[in-house]
């Protein structure tokens, strides 16, 4: 019904007819994913079928999302995470976590936040950070304390930790220029308009609102989506006993650790120019994950059967690739450009404060149309920055806030960033809850970053 209504609305001027038709199918697909008349993969395939039967996309175009490297990064990290489980390395790490912070679920949540904060500046892929590092830890902690979707005990602890990890990932991605792949793209686009963003001025502007968000958001989640068990009085003793039972690390645990360390180093430096000069090739995050997976298979830490039975990886591949395809072609057909231009036309002549607030909110909530941070930044960042500057917004303020929001807006949906797809596929948080929490968190992050952040930026002289 939603698609039929949108399909028959008057065509906006300046965009291809296919853009409006694809938008109606995209909205219908998202609506069906939320209402769940069928499993998500089935709904996504129906959406792709609708695009091909109506001639909006060819079948080749409809399948193009399956060739995106970022999609395969998500799939690869599922298989890598299985190595943590199979070798029991993930369990060992989880018990160490519990020994340090295991007296309360909130304490464990802040432990996850601290881990994200430490590793984010050195890991320029938020998907790799979530799937390769945080997901195995979260799953292992939750299972160690009796919380698994399989046994329908996910609300005991796992659901809370999953949401905390996801939002910590989003916030730390906004705090560091080197914490997400889209950030350097925003930096380059700002430079083309004469605005210099450095690692240091990015971090200085983000550190205060970012740290406030990292403190506030886990506590908000603790209130609106609390774990069933809030205190674990015997958890520390149990964890120490289990570590003692496990004994020293096995050879396969050491192998898993070594291969993971190789991937971690490549995620940090694989795309650096000096690394490419030394080895003769740049290694991006998906390639590093593929290398790690092949090493795990070659030394028999995991085997091909482990790859085949990782059902959620293949399920995620289907629905995420299709949503990314629709989002990509919405941009190619001119819908996103039309939307950006329309917003710019509306605010022309307004006071810069009001105009900029309107622009950044439009930039933020338009992420419902995107299945990738990078795609959103490439499509809309430059246009919104140009309009912001033209209405009188201080250039550095405009460039930084739009860049920060280009991470923070991913909190709203499970498909807005591939890190969300990884955690959602783990099965700890139902889709309606994910979207409801995401909307609430979006309001809080905006209030923190524009409120406390605005005061901090004034102190720094950014505006």
DACOR-V456172 format. One record per residue. RES is the residue in one small letter. SS is DSSP state (A for helix, B for strand, O for the rest). PSI is psi in whole degrees, -180 to 180 (999 if undefined). NEAR is the number of other ideal C-beta (glycine too) atoms within 10 Angstrom. Layout:
res: [RES/RES]
ss: [SS/SS]
psi: [PSI/PSI]
near: [NEAR/NEAR]
This chain:
res: [x/x/x/x/x/x/x/x/x/x/x/x/x/x/x/x/x/x/x/x/x/x/x/x/x/x/x/x/x/x/x/x/x/x/x/x/x/x/x/x/x/x/x/x/x/x/x/x/x/x/x/x/x/x/x/x/x/x/x/x/x/x/x/x/x/x/x/x/x/x/x/x/x/x/x/x/x/x/x/x/x/x/x/x/x/x/x/x/x/x/x/x/x/x/x/x/x/x/x/x/x/x/x/x/x/x/x/x/x/x/x/x/x/x/x/x/x/x/x/x/x/x/x/x/x/x/x/x/x/x/x/x/x/x/x/x/x/x/x/x/x/x/x/x/x/x/x/x/x/x/x/x/x/x/x/x/x/x/x/x/x/x/x/x/x/x/x/x/x/x/x/x/x/x/x/x/x/x/x/x/x/x/x/x/x/x/x/x/x/x/x/x/x/x/x/x/x/x/x/x/x/x/x/x/x/x/x/x/x/x/x/x/x/x/x/x/x/x/x/x/x/x/x/x/x/x/x/x/x/x/x/x/x/x/x/x/x/x/x/x/x/x/x/x/x/x/x/x/x/x/x/x/x/x/x/x/x/x/x/x/x/x/x/x/x/x/x/x/x/x/x/x/x/x/x/x/x/x/x/x/x/x/x/x/x/x/x/x/x/x/x/x/x/x/x/x/x/x/x/x/x/x/x/x/x/x/x/x/x/x/x/x/x/x/x/x/x/x/x/x/x/x/x/x/x/x/x/x/x/x/x/x/x/x/x/x/x/x/x/x/x/x/x/x/x/x/x/x/x/x/x/x/x/x/x/x/x/x/x/x/x/x/x/x/x/x/x/x/x/x/x/x/x/x/x/x/x/x/x/x/x/x/x/x/x/x/x/x/x/x/x/x/x/x/x/x/x/x/x/x/x/x/x/x/x/x/x/x/x/x/x/x/x/x/x/x/x/x/x/x/x/x/x/x/x/x/x/x/x/x/x/x/x/x/x/x/x/x/x/x/x/x/x/x/x/x/x/x/x/x/x/x/x/x/x/x/x/x/x/x/x/x/x]
ss: [O/A/A/A/A/A/A/O/O/O/O/O/O/O/O/O/A/A/A/A/A/A/A/A/A/A/A/A/A/A/A/A/A/A/A/O/O/O/O/A/A/A/A/A/A/A/A/A/A/A/A/A/A/O/O/O/O/O/A/A/A/A/O/A/A/A/A/O/A/A/A/A/A/A/A/A/A/A/A/A/A/A/A/A/A/A/A/O/A/A/A/A/A/A/A/A/A/A/A/A/A/O/O/B/A/A/A/A/A/A/A/A/A/A/A/A/A/A/A/A/O/O/O/O/O/A/A/A/A/A/A/A/A/A/A/A/A/A/A/A/A/A/A/A/O/O/O/O/O/O/O/O/O/A/A/A/O/A/A/A/A/A/A/A/A/A/A/A/A/A/A/A/A/A/A/O/O/O/O/O/A/A/A/A/A/A/A/A/A/A/A/A/O/O/O/O/O/O/A/A/A/A/A/A/A/A/A/A/A/A/A/A/A/A/A/A/A/A/A/A/A/A/A/A/O/O/O/O/O/O/B/O/O/O/A/A/A/A/A/A/A/A/A/A/A/A/O/O/O/O/A/A/A/A/A/A/A/A/A/A/A/A/A/A/A/A/A/A/A/O/O/O/A/A/A/A/A/A/A/O/O/O/O/O/A/A/A/A/A/A/A/A/A/A/A/A/A/A/O/O/O/O/O/A/A/A/A/A/O/O/A/A/A/A/A/A/A/A/A/A/A/A/A/A/A/A/A/A/A/A/A/A/O/O/A/A/A/A/A/A/A/A/A/A/A/A/A/O/O/O/O/A/A/A/A/A/A/A/A/A/A/A/A/A/A/A/A/A/A/O/O/O/A/A/A/A/A/A/A/A/A/A/A/A/A/A/A/A/A/A/O/O/O/O/A/A/A/A/A/A/A/A/A/A/A/A/A/A/A/A/A/A/O/O/O/O/O/A/A/A/A/A/A/A/A/O/O/O/O/O/A/A/A/A/A/A/A/A/A/A/A/A/A/A/A/A/A/A/A/A/A/A/A/A/A/A/A/A/A/A/O/O/O]
psi: [-45/-45/-39/-44/-48/-37/-35/4/154/143/124/147/138/3/159/145/-34/-28/-47/-40/-43/-38/-40/-39/-40/-49/-41/-40/-45/-41/-44/-35/-38/-44/-22/53/-24/166/156/-41/-40/-46/-44/-43/-39/-39/-44/-40/-42/-38/-33/-40/-33/-4/9/-42/150/164/-37/-42/-39/-29/-2/-26/-24/-9/-1/126/-36/-31/-44/-27/-45/-44/-45/-40/-24/-45/-39/-40/-33/-31/-39/-39/-47/-36/-10/10/-40/-40/-41/-46/-41/-44/-36/-41/-47/-37/-37/-38/15/9/-22/154/-35/-39/-41/-39/-45/-26/-40/-42/-46/-40/-46/-44/-37/-41/-18/-45/-21/1/95/12/111/-25/-46/-39/-43/-53/-38/-24/-56/-41/-46/-37/-47/-47/-42/-43/-46/-45/-36/-30/19/33/106/144/-32/-39/9/34/24/-30/-13/-41/-41/-39/-44/-48/-36/-46/-38/-46/-44/-48/-33/-38/-44/-45/-46/-29/-32/-21/-27/134/-31/17/-6/144/-31/-20/-48/-26/-44/-41/-45/-41/-37/-40/-35/-22/16/17/119/118/126/167/-40/-47/-28/-52/-44/-41/-31/-19/-42/-56/-33/-47/-37/-44/-41/-26/-43/-45/-46/-38/-38/-45/-36/-30/-43/-20/62/149/152/-35/121/-23/143/77/-27/3/-42/-46/-41/-42/-43/-39/-42/-40/-38/-41/-37/-27/-164/162/139/170/-37/-33/-43/-39/-44/-41/-45/-46/-40/-39/-40/-46/-42/-44/-42/-36/-31/-44/-2/-26/6/144/-39/-32/-43/-37/-36/-50/-12/5/143/139/107/177/-45/-39/-39/-40/-40/-42/-46/-43/-45/-37/-43/-39/-39/-29/8/27/-42/163/178/-29/-35/-36/-44/-34/4/77/-40/-30/-47/-36/-46/-39/-44/-57/-35/-41/-40/-42/-39/-40/-49/-44/-42/-44/-23/-39/-46/-34/-1/1/-44/-41/-41/-43/-45/-46/-37/-44/-42/-39/-34/-42/-4/126/-7/161/143/-34/-47/-43/-44/-40/-43/-43/-46/-31/-40/-42/-42/-57/-10/-8/-12/-22/-4/148/26/133/-45/-44/-40/-47/-45/-33/-39/-21/-50/-42/-45/-34/-43/-44/-41/-46/-38/-26/2/6/135/127/-46/-38/-47/-46/-44/-45/-43/-36/-44/-45/-22/-8/-47/-30/-11/-9/-17/-33/168/-12/-3/-22/149/-23/-37/-40/-40/-50/-37/-42/-19/-18/12/-25/122/153/-48/-38/-41/-48/-40/-50/-40/-40/-43/-46/-34/-41/-43/-44/-42/-44/-42/-48/-33/-28/-78/-39/-43/-42/-44/-42/-32/-42/-39/-12/19/-26/999]
near: [7/14/20/9/11/16/14/9/10/6/11/16/7/11/19/16/11/19/24/22/21/25/25/21/23/25/17/21/25/20/14/19/24/14/11/13/10/13/13/24/17/15/22/25/17/16/24/25/14/20/24/15/10/15/9/23/23/11/12/8/16/22/15/16/24/15/10/20/13/24/26/17/23/26/26/28/30/24/20/26/24/21/25/27/16/16/22/18/23/25/21/20/18/26/26/16/21/26/16/13/20/27/15/17/25/19/17/28/24/18/19/25/22/13/18/28/18/11/17/23/16/15/25/26/27/30/28/30/30/27/29/27/25/26/24/24/21/28/25/23/29/26/19/21/24/13/25/18/17/8/10/8/18/23/19/18/27/25/27/30/28/27/26/29/28/32/28/26/29/30/31/27/30/25/25/22/20/17/26/32/21/23/27/16/18/27/18/13/21/23/12/10/14/9/18/11/21/10/14/9/16/23/15/15/24/26/13/18/26/26/15/18/29/20/12/17/24/23/13/15/24/19/8/13/19/14/25/13/17/13/13/20/9/11/23/16/13/16/22/15/12/16/15/9/8/14/7/6/15/14/10/18/21/13/19/27/16/11/21/20/11/14/26/19/14/20/25/20/16/21/19/13/8/8/17/14/9/10/10/7/9/13/20/19/27/21/18/25/27/20/17/26/22/12/19/26/16/9/14/9/22/22/11/8/8/16/18/10/10/17/10/14/21/14/16/25/20/19/26/30/24/28/28/23/27/26/24/19/23/24/19/15/21/17/23/24/18/17/22/22/16/13/20/20/10/14/20/10/8/15/11/19/12/11/22/25/17/18/27/22/14/18/24/19/15/18/25/15/22/27/30/25/28/18/21/25/25/16/24/24/23/19/19/23/25/15/23/27/20/14/20/13/23/18/17/19/21/28/28/24/27/25/26/26/25/26/28/24/27/31/27/22/24/25/26/24/30/28/27/27/26/32/23/23/23/23/16/26/23/14/15/11/15/25/18/13/21/21/13/17/24/20/9/15/28/19/14/22/26/18/12/16/24/16/12/18/23/11/9/14/8/20/17]
